[in-house]
């Protein structure tokens, strides 16, 4: 009986990033803490970036693409916009994983700066140029800054979960 609970516990831990990703996109969580949206960040970017860097086999690109489609349906964007953003984020994170000799939270955080700026810029450029949807650049900038600033906090939390999934990597 204990062995069964242990297997279920590790199964839940193994699929934690996927559960968290779908929880965030299905719930349409926009982490805004003020009526004028002065503090906002994109936790989905942090989840995808961290887990593609650390353990890419936990979240396949098909799962991430599906999460983007679901996010577009929930938010009301044209279908495929978030999927392109998420897959572009995966591509950049995979490239960073391949060129990095020693992965650390600081190195990942520094590489996260241009990644967030590139992803948000292409996202809003596509929305503005192709679909003629108005863009609030102030909101874009604040979202990028707070997403970048909160990466270390969530990186520490996700590292603890990563160490629970892979006890040999301590």
CORFENMO-V831960 format. One record per residue. N is the residue number from 0. RES is the residue in one letter. PSI is psi in radians with two decimals (none if undefined). NEAR is the number of other ideal C-beta (glycine too) atoms within 8 Angstrom. D_LAST is the distance of its C-alpha to the last C-alpha in whole Angstrom. Layout:
n=N res=RES psi=PSI near=NEAR d_last=D_LAST
n=N res=RES psi=PSI near=NEAR d_last=D_LAST
This chain:
n=0 res=X psi=-0.73 near=4 d_last=28
n=1 res=X psi=-0.65 near=5 d_last=24
n=2 res=X psi=-0.67 near=6 d_last=23
n=3 res=X psi=-0.78 near=7 d_last=25
n=4 res=X psi=-0.64 near=8 d_last=23
n=5 res=X psi=-0.70 near=8 d_last=20
n=6 res=X psi=-0.72 near=8 d_last=21
n=7 res=X psi=-0.71 near=8 d_last=22
n=8 res=X psi=-0.82 near=8 d_last=19
n=9 res=X psi=-0.53 near=9 d_last=17
n=10 res=X psi=-0.73 near=8 d_last=20
n=11 res=X psi=-0.73 near=9 d_last=20
n=12 res=X psi=-0.69 near=10 d_last=16
n=13 res=X psi=-0.66 near=8 d_last=17
n=14 res=X psi=0.21 near=9 d_last=20
n=15 res=X psi=-0.81 near=10 d_last=19
n=16 res=X psi=-0.66 near=11 d_last=19
n=17 res=X psi=-0.77 near=10 d_last=23
n=18 res=X psi=-0.78 near=9 d_last=24
n=19 res=X psi=-0.74 near=9 d_last=23
n=20 res=X psi=-0.84 near=15 d_last=25
n=21 res=X psi=-0.55 near=10 d_last=28
n=22 res=X psi=-0.73 near=8 d_last=28
n=23 res=X psi=-0.72 near=11 d_last=28
n=24 res=X psi=-0.56 near=14 d_last=31
n=25 res=X psi=-0.56 near=8 d_last=33
n=26 res=X psi=-0.13 near=6 d_last=33
n=27 res=X psi=0.92 near=8 d_last=34
n=28 res=X psi=1.99 near=6 d_last=32
n=29 res=X psi=1.93 near=6 d_last=34
n=30 res=X psi=1.40 near=9 d_last=32
n=31 res=X psi=2.24 near=7 d_last=35
n=32 res=X psi=0.36 near=6 d_last=35
n=33 res=X psi=2.64 near=7 d_last=39
n=34 res=X psi=-0.54 near=3 d_last=42
n=35 res=X psi=0.18 near=4 d_last=43
n=36 res=X psi=0.89 near=10 d_last=39
n=37 res=X psi=-0.49 near=7 d_last=38
n=38 res=X psi=1.87 near=10 d_last=34
n=39 res=X psi=2.56 near=13 d_last=33
n=40 res=X psi=2.84 near=11 d_last=30
n=41 res=X psi=1.69 near=10 d_last=29
n=42 res=X psi=-0.45 near=12 d_last=26
n=43 res=X psi=-0.71 near=12 d_last=26
n=44 res=X psi=-0.74 near=11 d_last=25
n=45 res=X psi=-0.77 near=14 d_last=22
n=46 res=X psi=-0.86 near=14 d_last=21
n=47 res=X psi=-0.84 near=15 d_last=22
n=48 res=X psi=-0.84 near=14 d_last=21
n=49 res=X psi=-0.86 near=13 d_last=17
n=50 res=X psi=-0.47 near=13 d_last=17
n=51 res=X psi=-0.56 near=13 d_last=19
n=52 res=X psi=-0.80 near=11 d_last=17
n=53 res=X psi=-0.81 near=10 d_last=14
n=54 res=X psi=1.38 near=9 d_last=15
n=55 res=X psi=-0.34 near=10 d_last=18
n=56 res=X psi=-0.21 near=4 d_last=19
n=57 res=X psi=-0.59 near=10 d_last=19
n=58 res=X psi=1.82 near=11 d_last=22
n=59 res=X psi=2.83 near=6 d_last=24
n=60 res=X psi=-0.51 near=7 d_last=27
n=61 res=X psi=-0.69 near=6 d_last=30
n=62 res=X psi=-0.71 near=10 d_last=28
n=63 res=X psi=-0.70 near=15 d_last=28
n=64 res=X psi=-0.78 near=11 d_last=31
n=65 res=X psi=-0.68 near=8 d_last=32
n=66 res=X psi=-0.63 near=15 d_last=31
n=67 res=X psi=-0.71 near=17 d_last=33
n=68 res=X psi=-0.79 near=12 d_last=36
n=69 res=X psi=-0.71 near=11 d_last=35
n=70 res=X psi=-0.72 near=13 d_last=35
n=71 res=X psi=-0.69 near=15 d_last=38
n=72 res=X psi=-0.75 near=8 d_last=40
n=73 res=X psi=-0.76 near=9 d_last=39
n=74 res=X psi=-0.60 near=8 d_last=39
n=75 res=X psi=0.28 near=5 d_last=42
n=76 res=X psi=2.83 near=9 d_last=42
n=77 res=X psi=2.44 near=6 d_last=43
n=78 res=X psi=2.23 near=7 d_last=41
n=79 res=X psi=-0.24 near=9 d_last=38
n=80 res=X psi=-0.90 near=13 d_last=38
n=81 res=X psi=-0.60 near=15 d_last=34
n=82 res=X psi=-0.73 near=13 d_last=33
n=83 res=X psi=-0.74 near=11 d_last=34
n=84 res=X psi=-0.82 near=12 d_last=32
n=85 res=X psi=-0.71 near=14 d_last=29
n=86 res=X psi=-0.61 near=12 d_last=30
n=87 res=X psi=-0.71 near=11 d_last=30
n=88 res=X psi=-0.73 near=14 d_last=27
n=89 res=X psi=-0.72 near=12 d_last=25
n=90 res=X psi=-0.77 near=8 d_last=27
n=91 res=X psi=-0.75 near=11 d_last=26
n=92 res=X psi=-0.67 near=13 d_last=22
n=93 res=X psi=-0.71 near=10 d_last=23
n=94 res=X psi=-0.78 near=8 d_last=24
n=95 res=X psi=-0.70 near=12 d_last=22
n=96 res=X psi=-0.66 near=11 d_last=19
n=97 res=X psi=-0.53 near=6 d_last=21
n=98 res=X psi=-0.19 near=5 d_last=22
n=99 res=X psi=2.23 near=9 d_last=19
n=100 res=X psi=-0.87 near=2 d_last=18
n=101 res=X psi=2.01 near=5 d_last=15
n=102 res=X psi=2.28 near=8 d_last=14
n=103 res=X psi=2.88 near=6 d_last=13
n=104 res=X psi=-0.67 near=9 d_last=15
n=105 res=X psi=-0.79 near=6 d_last=18
n=106 res=X psi=-0.76 near=10 d_last=19
n=107 res=X psi=-0.67 near=15 d_last=18
n=108 res=X psi=-0.75 near=12 d_last=20
n=109 res=X psi=-0.67 near=7 d_last=23
n=110 res=X psi=-0.33 near=10 d_last=23
n=111 res=X psi=-0.43 near=11 d_last=24
n=112 res=X psi=-1.06 near=9 d_last=27
n=113 res=X psi=-0.49 near=7 d_last=29
n=114 res=X psi=-0.86 near=13 d_last=28
n=115 res=X psi=-0.73 near=13 d_last=29
n=116 res=X psi=-0.72 near=9 d_last=32
n=117 res=X psi=-0.81 near=10 d_last=33
n=118 res=X psi=-0.84 near=13 d_last=32
n=119 res=X psi=-0.65 near=11 d_last=34
n=120 res=X psi=-0.78 near=9 d_last=37
n=121 res=X psi=-0.64 near=11 d_last=37
n=122 res=X psi=-0.90 near=11 d_last=37
n=123 res=X psi=-0.47 near=11 d_last=40
n=124 res=X psi=-0.73 near=8 d_last=42
n=125 res=X psi=-0.77 near=11 d_last=42
n=126 res=X psi=-0.65 near=12 d_last=43
n=127 res=X psi=-0.80 near=11 d_last=46
n=128 res=X psi=-0.74 near=7 d_last=47
n=129 res=X psi=-0.81 near=6 d_last=47
n=130 res=X psi=-0.03 near=8 d_last=47
n=131 res=X psi=0.79 near=5 d_last=49
n=132 res=X psi=2.30 near=6 d_last=47
n=133 res=X psi=2.50 near=4 d_last=47
n=134 res=X psi=2.30 near=8 d_last=44
n=135 res=X psi=1.76 near=6 d_last=43
n=136 res=X psi=-0.49 near=7 d_last=42
n=137 res=X psi=-0.76 near=6 d_last=41
n=138 res=X psi=-0.69 near=9 d_last=39
n=139 res=X psi=-0.80 near=12 d_last=37
n=140 res=X psi=-0.80 near=8 d_last=36
n=141 res=X psi=-0.71 near=12 d_last=35
n=142 res=X psi=-0.73 near=12 d_last=33
n=143 res=X psi=-0.77 near=11 d_last=31
n=144 res=X psi=-0.82 near=8 d_last=31
n=145 res=X psi=-0.56 near=11 d_last=29
n=146 res=X psi=-0.76 near=14 d_last=27
n=147 res=X psi=-0.77 near=11 d_last=26
n=148 res=X psi=-0.51 near=8 d_last=26
n=149 res=X psi=-0.08 near=11 d_last=24
n=150 res=X psi=-0.76 near=14 d_last=21
n=151 res=X psi=-0.67 near=9 d_last=19
n=152 res=X psi=-0.87 near=7 d_last=19
n=153 res=X psi=-0.49 near=12 d_last=18
n=154 res=X psi=-0.71 near=13 d_last=16
n=155 res=X psi=-0.77 near=9 d_last=14
n=156 res=X psi=-0.81 near=8 d_last=15
n=157 res=X psi=-0.54 near=12 d_last=14
n=158 res=X psi=-0.67 near=10 d_last=10
n=159 res=X psi=-0.74 near=8 d_last=10
n=160 res=X psi=-0.70 near=10 d_last=12
n=161 res=X psi=-0.71 near=11 d_last=10
n=162 res=X psi=-0.50 near=10 d_last=6
n=163 res=X psi=-0.62 near=8 d_last=9
n=164 res=X psi=-0.72 near=11 d_last=11
n=165 res=X psi=1.44 near=8 d_last=8
n=166 res=X psi=-0.35 near=6 d_last=6
n=167 res=X psi=-0.27 near=4 d_last=6
n=168 res=X psi=0.27 near=6 d_last=4
n=169 res=X psi=none near=4 d_last=0
